[in-house]
C-alpha cells in the first residue's frame, strides 16, 4: 500500500503545482490542458503515457479534439485511495514535458 499524503504534505506539494486543482471529495488533483489541435494533444498524451508506464502510475484522462482533462490519484493509497507522492511526482513530470 502507498502512503497517502497528510494535510501538510498535500498543501506543500500543491504550492509547487499552482495549475493543478485539488478535489477534496476524491482526494485527487486535476488539470485541464488545451493544445493547438488534436495532433498536439495526442502527442502530449503519448509523452505522458511513456513516462507513466515507466513509473507504473497512470493518469485518469479524457480527450476531445485539442483538450485533455487529467486527474491524478493513487487507488491503493490509504484505506480508500487518495493523493500520494506518486501523483505529485507524475504531475511534476507532466509540467516538465509541456
Biopython code that builds the backbone (N, CA, C, O; Angstrom):
import numpy as np
from Bio.PDB.StructureBuilder import StructureBuilder

atoms = [
    (1, "UNK", "N", (0.838, -1.180, 0.000)),
    (1, "UNK", "CA", (0.000, 0.000, 0.000)),
    (1, "UNK", "C", (0.887, 1.249, 0.000)),
    (1, "UNK", "O", (1.936, 1.282, 0.644)),
    (2, "UNK", "N", (0.454, 2.252, -0.720)),
    (2, "UNK", "CA", (1.185, 3.512, -0.849)),
    (2, "UNK", "C", (0.664, 4.483, 0.212)),
    (2, "UNK", "O", (-0.532, 4.507, 0.502)),
    (3, "UNK", "N", (1.559, 5.276, 0.784)),
    (3, "UNK", "CA", (1.163, 6.248, 1.809)),
    (3, "UNK", "C", (0.416, 7.427, 1.189)),
    (3, "UNK", "O", (0.850, 8.011, 0.195)),
    (4, "UNK", "N", (-0.701, 7.753, 1.796)),
    (4, "UNK", "CA", (-1.500, 8.906, 1.389)),
    (4, "UNK", "C", (-0.870, 10.158, 2.010)),
    (4, "UNK", "O", (-0.401, 10.116, 3.148)),
    (5, "UNK", "N", (-0.858, 11.258, 1.274)),
    (5, "UNK", "CA", (-0.294, 12.495, 1.812)),
    (5, "UNK", "C", (-1.169, 13.029, 2.939)),
    (5, "UNK", "O", (-2.396, 12.970, 2.862)),
    (6, "UNK", "N", (-0.534, 13.549, 3.984)),
    (6, "UNK", "CA", (-1.309, 14.203, 5.041)),
    (6, "UNK", "C", (-1.578, 15.652, 4.613)),
    (6, "UNK", "O", (-1.107, 16.084, 3.561)),
    (7, "UNK", "N", (-2.318, 16.386, 5.411)),
    (7, "UNK", "CA", (-2.714, 17.750, 5.033)),
    (7, "UNK", "C", (-1.521, 18.658, 4.768)),
    (7, "UNK", "O", (-1.509, 19.390, 3.778)),
    (8, "UNK", "N", (-0.526, 18.621, 5.632)),
    (8, "UNK", "CA", (0.648, 19.491, 5.481)),
    (8, "UNK", "C", (1.440, 19.118, 4.225)),
    (8, "UNK", "O", (1.880, 19.995, 3.482)),
    (9, "UNK", "N", (1.616, 17.834, 3.996)),
    (9, "UNK", "CA", (2.336, 17.383, 2.795)),
    (9, "UNK", "C", (1.589, 17.781, 1.527)),
    (9, "UNK", "O", (2.194, 18.229, 0.554)),
    (10, "UNK", "N", (0.268, 17.612, 1.548)),
    (10, "UNK", "CA", (-0.550, 17.977, 0.391)),
    (10, "UNK", "C", (-0.456, 19.474, 0.100)),
    (10, "UNK", "O", (-0.262, 19.865, -1.051)),
    (11, "UNK", "N", (-0.590, 20.303, 1.111)),
    (11, "UNK", "CA", (-0.519, 21.754, 0.923)),
    (11, "UNK", "C", (0.831, 22.181, 0.364)),
    (11, "UNK", "O", (0.893, 23.014, -0.539)),
    (12, "UNK", "N", (1.891, 21.628, 0.885)),
    (12, "UNK", "CA", (3.236, 21.956, 0.402)),
    (12, "UNK", "C", (3.415, 21.509, -1.042)),
    (12, "UNK", "O", (3.978, 22.242, -1.854)),
    (13, "UNK", "N", (2.942, 20.317, -1.363)),
    (13, "UNK", "CA", (3.084, 19.800, -2.729)),
    (13, "UNK", "C", (2.276, 20.631, -3.717)),
    (13, "UNK", "O", (2.759, 20.936, -4.808)),
    (14, "UNK", "N", (1.056, 21.001, -3.349)),
    (14, "UNK", "CA", (0.206, 21.769, -4.259)),
    (14, "UNK", "C", (0.708, 23.200, -4.450)),
    (14, "UNK", "O", (0.436, 23.825, -5.476)),
    (15, "UNK", "N", (1.431, 23.710, -3.474)),
    (15, "UNK", "CA", (2.011, 25.052, -3.623)),
    (15, "UNK", "C", (3.005, 25.077, -4.787)),
    (15, "UNK", "O", (3.191, 26.112, -5.427)),
    (16, "UNK", "N", (3.638, 23.941, -5.058)),
    (16, "UNK", "CA", (4.598, 23.844, -6.152)),
    (16, "UNK", "C", (3.925, 23.497, -7.483)),
    (16, "UNK", "O", (4.589, 23.430, -8.517)),
    (17, "UNK", "N", (2.606, 23.277, -7.456)),
    (17, "UNK", "CA", (1.852, 22.914, -8.664)),
    (17, "UNK", "C", (0.626, 23.824, -8.791)),
    (17, "UNK", "O", (-0.507, 23.355, -8.675)),
    (18, "UNK", "N", (0.845, 25.123, -9.027)),
    (18, "UNK", "CA", (-0.265, 26.082, -8.985)),
    (18, "UNK", "C", (-1.338, 25.876, -10.062)),
    (18, "UNK", "O", (-2.457, 26.360, -9.895)),
    (19, "UNK", "N", (-1.039, 25.184, -11.143)),
    (19, "UNK", "CA", (-2.028, 24.984, -12.198)),
    (19, "UNK", "C", (-2.913, 23.763, -11.966)),
    (19, "UNK", "O", (-3.844, 23.513, -12.731)),
    (20, "UNK", "N", (-2.628, 23.014, -10.924)),
    (20, "UNK", "CA", (-3.407, 21.821, -10.600)),
    (20, "UNK", "C", (-4.417, 22.167, -9.513)),
    (20, "UNK", "O", (-4.108, 22.909, -8.580)),
    (21, "UNK", "N", (-5.630, 21.622, -9.640)),
    (21, "UNK", "CA", (-6.694, 21.874, -8.672)),
    (21, "UNK", "C", (-6.879, 20.642, -7.789)),
    (21, "UNK", "O", (-6.807, 19.505, -8.256)),
    (22, "UNK", "N", (-7.116, 20.891, -6.520)),
    (22, "UNK", "CA", (-7.347, 19.803, -5.582)),
    (22, "UNK", "C", (-8.834, 19.486, -5.512)),
    (22, "UNK", "O", (-9.663, 20.389, -5.394)),
    (23, "UNK", "N", (-9.167, 18.212, -5.585)),
    (23, "UNK", "CA", (-10.538, 17.731, -5.454)),
    (23, "UNK", "C", (-10.608, 16.986, -4.123)),
    (23, "UNK", "O", (-10.192, 15.831, -4.028)),
    (24, "UNK", "N", (-11.129, 17.643, -3.114)),
    (24, "UNK", "CA", (-11.189, 17.059, -1.775)),
    (24, "UNK", "C", (-12.114, 15.868, -1.680)),
    (24, "UNK", "O", (-11.902, 14.983, -0.851)),
    (25, "UNK", "N", (-13.137, 15.833, -2.513)),
    (25, "UNK", "CA", (-14.070, 14.706, -2.497)),
    (25, "UNK", "C", (-13.387, 13.399, -2.910)),
    (25, "UNK", "O", (-13.650, 12.338, -2.344)),
    (26, "UNK", "N", (-12.513, 13.499, -3.899)),
    (26, "UNK", "CA", (-11.795, 12.311, -4.391)),
    (26, "UNK", "C", (-10.390, 12.204, -3.819)),
    (26, "UNK", "O", (-9.734, 11.177, -3.990)),
    (27, "UNK", "N", (-9.915, 13.250, -3.142)),
    (27, "UNK", "CA", (-8.526, 13.342, -2.696)),
    (27, "UNK", "C", (-7.624, 13.100, -3.905)),
    (27, "UNK", "O", (-6.823, 12.166, -3.942)),
    (28, "UNK", "N", (-7.792, 13.989, -4.900)),
    (28, "UNK", "CA", (-7.094, 13.892, -6.180)),
    (28, "UNK", "C", (-6.741, 15.295, -6.655)),
    (28, "UNK", "O", (-7.254, 16.286, -6.134)),
    (29, "UNK", "N", (-5.867, 15.368, -7.645)),
    (29, "UNK", "CA", (-5.575, 16.643, -8.294)),
    (29, "UNK", "C", (-5.934, 16.511, -9.772)),
    (29, "UNK", "O", (-5.866, 15.428, -10.352)),
    (30, "UNK", "N", (-6.315, 17.633, -10.361)),
    (30, "UNK", "CA", (-6.689, 17.606, -11.774)),
    (30, "UNK", "C", (-6.221, 18.874, -12.464)),
    (30, "UNK", "O", (-5.947, 19.898, -11.838)),
    (31, "UNK", "N", (-6.141, 18.759, -13.772)),
    (31, "UNK", "CA", (-5.743, 19.903, -14.592)),
    (31, "UNK", "C", (-6.326, 19.725, -15.984)),
    (31, "UNK", "O", (-6.430, 18.608, -16.491)),
    (32, "UNK", "N", (-6.700, 20.833, -16.586)),
    (32, "UNK", "CA", (-7.189, 20.851, -17.963)),
    (32, "UNK", "C", (-6.095, 21.437, -18.844)),
    (32, "UNK", "O", (-5.500, 22.462, -18.510)),
    (33, "UNK", "N", (-5.834, 20.787, -19.961)),
    (33, "UNK", "CA", (-4.823, 21.225, -20.910)),
    (33, "UNK", "C", (-5.515, 21.520, -22.231)),
    (33, "UNK", "O", (-6.438, 20.810, -22.627)),
    (34, "UNK", "N", (-5.069, 22.566, -22.909)),
    (34, "UNK", "CA", (-5.604, 22.904, -24.227)),
    (34, "UNK", "C", (-4.429, 23.088, -25.182)),
    (34, "UNK", "O", (-3.471, 23.800, -24.878)),
    (35, "UNK", "N", (-4.515, 22.440, -26.332)),
    (35, "UNK", "CA", (-3.447, 22.466, -27.328)),
    (35, "UNK", "C", (-3.962, 23.072, -28.625)),
    (35, "UNK", "O", (-5.154, 23.347, -28.762)),
    (36, "UNK", "N", (-3.069, 23.275, -29.558)),
    (36, "UNK", "CA", (-3.434, 23.901, -30.827)),
    (36, "UNK", "C", (-4.355, 23.057, -31.681)),
    (36, "UNK", "O", (-5.189, 23.588, -32.414)),
    (37, "UNK", "N", (-4.211, 21.745, -31.591)),
    (37, "UNK", "CA", (-5.047, 20.837, -32.370)),
    (37, "UNK", "C", (-4.962, 19.437, -31.773)),
    (37, "UNK", "O", (-4.279, 19.215, -30.774)),
    (38, "UNK", "N", (-5.661, 18.503, -32.396)),
    (38, "UNK", "CA", (-5.708, 17.136, -31.904)),
    (38, "UNK", "C", (-4.328, 16.485, -31.898)),
    (38, "UNK", "O", (-3.988, 15.756, -30.966)),
    (39, "UNK", "N", (-3.535, 16.747, -32.932)),
    (39, "UNK", "CA", (-2.213, 16.136, -33.029)),
    (39, "UNK", "C", (-1.332, 16.544, -31.855)),
    (39, "UNK", "O", (-0.622, 15.706, -31.297)),
    (40, "UNK", "N", (-1.368, 17.808, -31.476)),
    (40, "UNK", "CA", (-0.579, 18.267, -30.325)),
    (40, "UNK", "C", (-1.071, 17.622, -29.034)),
    (40, "UNK", "O", (-0.269, 17.219, -28.191)),
    (41, "UNK", "N", (-2.386, 17.525, -28.881)),
    (41, "UNK", "CA", (-2.949, 16.907, -27.673)),
    (41, "UNK", "C", (-2.553, 15.437, -27.589)),
    (41, "UNK", "O", (-2.178, 14.947, -26.524)),
    (42, "UNK", "N", (-2.638, 14.740, -28.718)),
    (42, "UNK", "CA", (-2.313, 13.318, -28.732)),
    (42, "UNK", "C", (-0.815, 13.100, -28.505)),
    (42, "UNK", "O", (-0.426, 12.146, -27.830)),
    (43, "UNK", "N", (0.015, 13.961, -29.054)),
    (43, "UNK", "CA", (1.462, 13.854, -28.830)),
    (43, "UNK", "C", (1.782, 14.045, -27.347)),
    (43, "UNK", "O", (2.615, 13.328, -26.793)),
    (44, "UNK", "N", (1.126, 15.003, -26.712)),
    (44, "UNK", "CA", (1.298, 15.225, -25.275)),
    (44, "UNK", "C", (0.906, 13.979, -24.497)),
    (44, "UNK", "O", (1.636, 13.537, -23.610)),
    (45, "UNK", "N", (-0.250, 13.413, -24.834)),
    (45, "UNK", "CA", (-0.719, 12.212, -24.140)),
    (45, "UNK", "C", (0.257, 11.051, -24.331)),
    (45, "UNK", "O", (0.477, 10.263, -23.411)),
    (46, "UNK", "N", (0.828, 10.949, -25.504)),
    (46, "UNK", "CA", (1.795, 9.884, -25.768)),
    (46, "UNK", "C", (3.038, 10.055, -24.897)),
    (46, "UNK", "O", (3.533, 9.087, -24.318)),
    (47, "UNK", "N", (3.543, 11.293, -24.804)),
    (47, "UNK", "CA", (4.723, 11.540, -23.962)),
    (47, "UNK", "C", (4.420, 11.205, -22.498)),
    (47, "UNK", "O", (5.232, 10.581, -21.815)),
    (48, "UNK", "N", (3.247, 11.625, -22.027)),
    (48, "UNK", "CA", (2.864, 11.321, -20.648)),
    (48, "UNK", "C", (2.733, 9.818, -20.456)),
    (48, "UNK", "O", (3.186, 9.276, -19.448)),
    (49, "UNK", "N", (2.113, 9.141, -21.421)),
    (49, "UNK", "CA", (1.906, 7.695, -21.307)),
    (49, "UNK", "C", (3.229, 6.951, -21.180)),
    (49, "UNK", "O", (3.335, 6.012, -20.391)),
    (50, "UNK", "N", (4.223, 7.350, -21.935)),
    (50, "UNK", "CA", (5.523, 6.680, -21.867)),
    (50, "UNK", "C", (6.159, 6.836, -20.488)),
    (50, "UNK", "O", (6.707, 5.877, -19.943)),
    (51, "UNK", "N", (6.087, 8.033, -19.927)),
    (51, "UNK", "CA", (6.636, 8.266, -18.585)),
    (51, "UNK", "C", (5.799, 7.553, -17.526)),
    (51, "UNK", "O", (6.343, 6.968, -16.590)),
    (52, "UNK", "N", (4.481, 7.604, -17.675)),
    (52, "UNK", "CA", (3.596, 6.974, -16.695)),
    (52, "UNK", "C", (3.808, 5.461, -16.665)),
    (52, "UNK", "O", (3.811, 4.851, -15.596)),
    (53, "UNK", "N", (3.980, 4.874, -17.819)),
    (53, "UNK", "CA", (4.202, 3.426, -17.879)),
    (53, "UNK", "C", (5.511, 3.060, -17.186)),
    (53, "UNK", "O", (5.587, 2.069, -16.460)),
    (54, "UNK", "N", (6.527, 3.862, -17.418)),
    (54, "UNK", "CA", (7.821, 3.610, -16.779)),
    (54, "UNK", "C", (7.710, 3.731, -15.255)),
    (54, "UNK", "O", (8.344, 2.978, -14.516)),
    (55, "UNK", "N", (6.902, 4.683, -14.799)),
    (55, "UNK", "CA", (6.710, 4.888, -13.360)),
    (55, "UNK", "C", (5.665, 3.931, -12.783)),
    (55, "UNK", "O", (5.483, 3.881, -11.567)),
    (56, "UNK", "N", (4.985, 3.179, -13.633)),
    (56, "UNK", "CA", (3.896, 2.291, -13.229)),
    (56, "UNK", "C", (2.844, 3.050, -12.426)),
    (56, "UNK", "O", (2.350, 2.572, -11.405)),
    (57, "UNK", "N", (2.515, 4.243, -12.913)),
    (57, "UNK", "CA", (1.493, 5.084, -12.286)),
    (57, "UNK", "C", (0.796, 5.848, -13.402)),
    (57, "UNK", "O", (1.429, 6.643, -14.097)),
    (58, "UNK", "N", (-0.486, 5.618, -13.580)),
    (58, "UNK", "CA", (-1.185, 6.067, -14.778)),
    (58, "UNK", "C", (-2.277, 7.086, -14.456)),
    (58, "UNK", "O", (-3.007, 6.926, -13.478)),
    (59, "UNK", "N", (-2.389, 8.126, -15.272)),
    (59, "UNK", "CA", (-3.426, 9.131, -15.046)),
    (59, "UNK", "C", (-4.795, 8.636, -15.491)),
    (59, "UNK", "O", (-4.919, 7.722, -16.306)),
    (60, "UNK", "N", (-5.810, 9.266, -14.933)),
    (60, "UNK", "CA", (-7.155, 9.154, -15.478)),
    (60, "UNK", "C", (-7.275, 10.365, -16.401)),
    (60, "UNK", "O", (-7.012, 11.493, -15.983)),
    (61, "UNK", "N", (-7.669, 10.138, -17.644)),
    (61, "UNK", "CA", (-7.762, 11.286, -18.542)),
    (61, "UNK", "C", (-8.869, 11.137, -19.555)),
    (61, "UNK", "O", (-9.382, 10.048, -19.810)),
    (62, "UNK", "N", (-9.217, 12.279, -20.126)),
    (62, "UNK", "CA", (-10.286, 12.368, -21.098)),
    (62, "UNK", "C", (-9.822, 13.340, -22.174)),
    (62, "UNK", "O", (-9.337, 14.429, -21.867)),
    (63, "UNK", "N", (-9.972, 12.946, -23.431)),
    (63, "UNK", "CA", (-9.505, 13.782, -24.536)),
    (63, "UNK", "C", (-10.632, 14.003, -25.539)),
    (63, "UNK", "O", (-11.286, 13.057, -25.979)),
    (64, "UNK", "N", (-10.846, 15.269, -25.891)),
    (64, "UNK", "CA", (-11.722, 15.636, -27.001)),
    (64, "UNK", "C", (-10.972, 16.680, -27.815)),
    (64, "UNK", "O", (-10.631, 17.750, -27.311)),
    (65, "UNK", "N", (-10.724, 16.359, -29.063)),
    (65, "UNK", "CA", (-10.001, 17.198, -30.009)),
    (65, "UNK", "C", (-8.717, 17.749, -29.389)),
    (65, "UNK", "O", (-7.754, 16.999, -29.223)),
    (66, "UNK", "N", (-8.677, 19.034, -29.044)),
    (66, "UNK", "CA", (-7.438, 19.627, -28.550)),
    (66, "UNK", "C", (-7.411, 19.783, -27.023)),
    (66, "UNK", "O", (-6.520, 20.439, -26.483)),
    (67, "UNK", "N", (-8.365, 19.192, -26.344)),
    (67, "UNK", "CA", (-8.457, 19.295, -24.888)),
    (67, "UNK", "C", (-8.133, 17.962, -24.228)),
    (67, "UNK", "O", (-8.558, 16.901, -24.685)),
    (68, "UNK", "N", (-7.369, 18.043, -23.143)),
    (68, "UNK", "CA", (-7.067, 16.868, -22.329)),
    (68, "UNK", "C", (-7.370, 17.244, -20.883)),
    (68, "UNK", "O", (-6.795, 18.191, -20.346)),
    (69, "UNK", "N", (-8.271, 16.502, -20.262)),
    (69, "UNK", "CA", (-8.567, 16.672, -18.838)),
    (69, "UNK", "C", (-7.923, 15.502, -18.104)),
    (69, "UNK", "O", (-8.127, 14.344, -18.468)),
    (70, "UNK", "N", (-7.147, 15.810, -17.072)),
    (70, "UNK", "CA", (-6.384, 14.775, -16.393)),
    (70, "UNK", "C", (-6.633, 14.830, -14.893)),
    (70, "UNK", "O", (-6.704, 15.906, -14.299)),
    (71, "UNK", "N", (-6.764, 13.654, -14.290)),
    (71, "UNK", "CA", (-6.907, 13.520, -12.841)),
    (71, "UNK", "C", (-5.854, 12.534, -12.356)),
    (71, "UNK", "O", (-5.617, 11.491, -12.966)),
    (72, "UNK", "N", (-5.230, 12.895, -11.240)),
    (72, "UNK", "CA", (-4.222, 12.022, -10.631)),
    (72, "UNK", "C", (-4.652, 11.688, -9.211)),
    (72, "UNK", "O", (-4.933, 12.576, -8.406)),
    (73, "UNK", "N", (-4.698, 10.414, -8.922)),
    (73, "UNK", "CA", (-4.954, 9.901, -7.582)),
    (73, "UNK", "C", (-4.365, 8.497, -7.538)),
    (73, "UNK", "O", (-4.193, 7.858, -8.576)),
    (74, "UNK", "N", (-4.065, 8.029, -6.364)),
    (74, "UNK", "CA", (-3.471, 6.700, -6.216)),
    (74, "UNK", "C", (-4.522, 5.776, -5.618)),
    (74, "UNK", "O", (-4.936, 5.952, -4.472)),
    (75, "UNK", "N", (-4.942, 4.809, -6.387)),
    (75, "UNK", "CA", (-6.050, 3.952, -5.984)),
    (75, "UNK", "C", (-5.723, 3.063, -4.789)),
    (75, "UNK", "O", (-6.631, 2.628, -4.081)),
    (76, "UNK", "N", (-4.442, 2.787, -4.554)),
    (76, "UNK", "CA", (-4.081, 1.948, -3.409)),
    (76, "UNK", "C", (-3.388, 2.748, -2.299)),
    (76, "UNK", "O", (-2.617, 2.193, -1.516)),
    (77, "UNK", "N", (-3.670, 4.054, -2.240)),
    (77, "UNK", "CA", (-3.128, 4.884, -1.153)),
    (77, "UNK", "C", (-4.146, 4.939, -0.019)),
    (77, "UNK", "O", (-5.334, 5.171, -0.243)),
    (78, "UNK", "N", (-3.675, 4.728, 1.164)),
    (78, "UNK", "CA", (-4.573, 4.779, 2.315)),
    (78, "UNK", "C", (-5.635, 3.700, 2.239)),
    (78, "UNK", "O", (-5.484, 2.709, 1.525)),
    (79, "UNK", "N", (-6.699, 3.902, 2.977)),
    (79, "UNK", "CA", (-7.766, 2.906, 3.044)),
    (79, "UNK", "C", (-8.644, 2.890, 1.791)),
    (79, "UNK", "O", (-9.054, 1.825, 1.330)),
    (80, "UNK", "N", (-8.933, 4.083, 1.236)),
    (80, "UNK", "CA", (-9.843, 4.179, 0.092)),
    (80, "UNK", "C", (-9.217, 4.827, -1.132)),
    (80, "UNK", "O", (-9.932, 5.222, -2.053)),
    (81, "UNK", "N", (-7.915, 4.941, -1.156)),
    (81, "UNK", "CA", (-7.247, 5.649, -2.239)),
    (81, "UNK", "C", (-7.175, 7.130, -1.931)),
    (81, "UNK", "O", (-7.909, 7.639, -1.084)),
    (82, "UNK", "N", (-6.291, 7.810, -2.621)),
    (82, "UNK", "CA", (-6.148, 9.246, -2.402)),
    (82, "UNK", "C", (-4.834, 9.746, -2.956)),
    (82, "UNK", "O", (-4.110, 9.025, -3.642)),
    (83, "UNK", "N", (-4.546, 10.975, -2.648)),
    (83, "UNK", "CA", (-3.365, 11.641, -3.170)),
    (83, "UNK", "C", (-2.104, 11.105, -2.491)),
    (83, "UNK", "O", (-2.040, 10.999, -1.267)),
    (84, "UNK", "N", (-1.115, 10.772, -3.301)),
    (84, "UNK", "CA", (0.161, 10.277, -2.775)),
    (84, "UNK", "C", (1.312, 11.010, -3.460)),
    (84, "UNK", "O", (1.102, 11.792, -4.387)),
    (85, "UNK", "N", (2.507, 10.751, -2.997)),
    (85, "UNK", "CA", (3.694, 11.342, -3.614)),
    (85, "UNK", "C", (3.829, 10.902, -5.063)),
    (85, "UNK", "O", (4.394, 11.631, -5.878)),
    (86, "UNK", "N", (3.326, 9.738, -5.392)),
    (86, "UNK", "CA", (3.370, 9.255, -6.791)),
    (86, "UNK", "C", (2.610, 10.218, -7.707)),
    (86, "UNK", "O", (3.044, 10.477, -8.829)),
    (87, "UNK", "N", (1.483, 10.745, -7.236)),
    (87, "UNK", "CA", (0.703, 11.698, -8.030)),
    (87, "UNK", "C", (1.454, 13.011, -8.193)),
    (87, "UNK", "O", (1.470, 13.599, -9.274)),
    (88, "UNK", "N", (2.064, 13.456, -7.127)),
    (88, "UNK", "CA", (2.824, 14.708, -7.178)),
    (88, "UNK", "C", (4.006, 14.565, -8.127)),
    (88, "UNK", "O", (4.267, 15.456, -8.935)),
    (89, "UNK", "N", (4.713, 13.458, -8.032)),
    (89, "UNK", "CA", (5.854, 13.223, -8.935)),
    (89, "UNK", "C", (5.414, 13.177, -10.396)),
    (89, "UNK", "O", (6.096, 13.720, -11.266)),
    (90, "UNK", "N", (4.271, 12.528, -10.674)),
    (90, "UNK", "CA", (3.780, 12.466, -12.051)),
    (90, "UNK", "C", (3.353, 13.850, -12.520)),
    (90, "UNK", "O", (3.622, 14.215, -13.665)),
    (91, "UNK", "N", (2.700, 14.624, -11.675)),
    (91, "UNK", "CA", (2.298, 15.977, -12.055)),
    (91, "UNK", "C", (3.523, 16.846, -12.365)),
    (91, "UNK", "O", (3.505, 17.618, -13.324)),
    (92, "UNK", "N", (4.563, 16.728, -11.576)),
    (92, "UNK", "CA", (5.793, 17.493, -11.838)),
    (92, "UNK", "C", (6.435, 17.060, -13.161)),
    (92, "UNK", "O", (6.936, 17.897, -13.912)),
    (93, "UNK", "N", (6.420, 15.761, -13.440)),
    (93, "UNK", "CA", (6.958, 15.278, -14.704)),
    (93, "UNK", "C", (6.152, 15.849, -15.856)),
    (93, "UNK", "O", (6.722, 16.266, -16.865)),
    (94, "UNK", "N", (4.839, 15.873, -15.720)),
    (94, "UNK", "CA", (3.976, 16.418, -16.767)),
    (94, "UNK", "C", (4.276, 17.896, -16.992)),
    (94, "UNK", "O", (4.321, 18.351, -18.135)),
    (95, "UNK", "N", (4.476, 18.636, -15.934)),
    (95, "UNK", "CA", (4.814, 20.054, -16.065)),
    (95, "UNK", "C", (6.130, 20.226, -16.835)),
    (95, "UNK", "O", (6.280, 21.180, -17.599)),
    (96, "UNK", "N", (7.058, 19.329, -16.640)),
    (96, "UNK", "CA", (8.347, 19.424, -17.306)),
    (96, "UNK", "C", (8.295, 19.092, -18.796)),
    (96, "UNK", "O", (9.154, 19.537, -19.557)),
    (97, "UNK", "N", (7.300, 18.320, -19.218)),
    (97, "UNK", "CA", (7.258, 17.970, -20.646)),
    (97, "UNK", "C", (6.371, 18.904, -21.456)),
    (97, "UNK", "O", (6.319, 18.793, -22.681)),
    (98, "UNK", "N", (5.666, 19.831, -20.789)),
    (98, "UNK", "CA", (4.816, 20.775, -21.539)),
    (98, "UNK", "C", (5.639, 21.681, -22.426)),
    (98, "UNK", "O", (5.085, 22.531, -23.124)),
]
sb = StructureBuilder()
sb.init_structure("model")
sb.init_model(0)
sb.init_chain("A")
sb.init_seg("    ")
for serial, (resi, resn, name, xyz) in enumerate(atoms, 1):
    if name == "N":
        sb.init_residue(resn, " ", resi, " ")
    sb.init_atom(name, np.array(xyz, "f"), 0.0, 1.0, " ", f" {name:<3s}", serial, name[0])
structure = sb.get_structure()
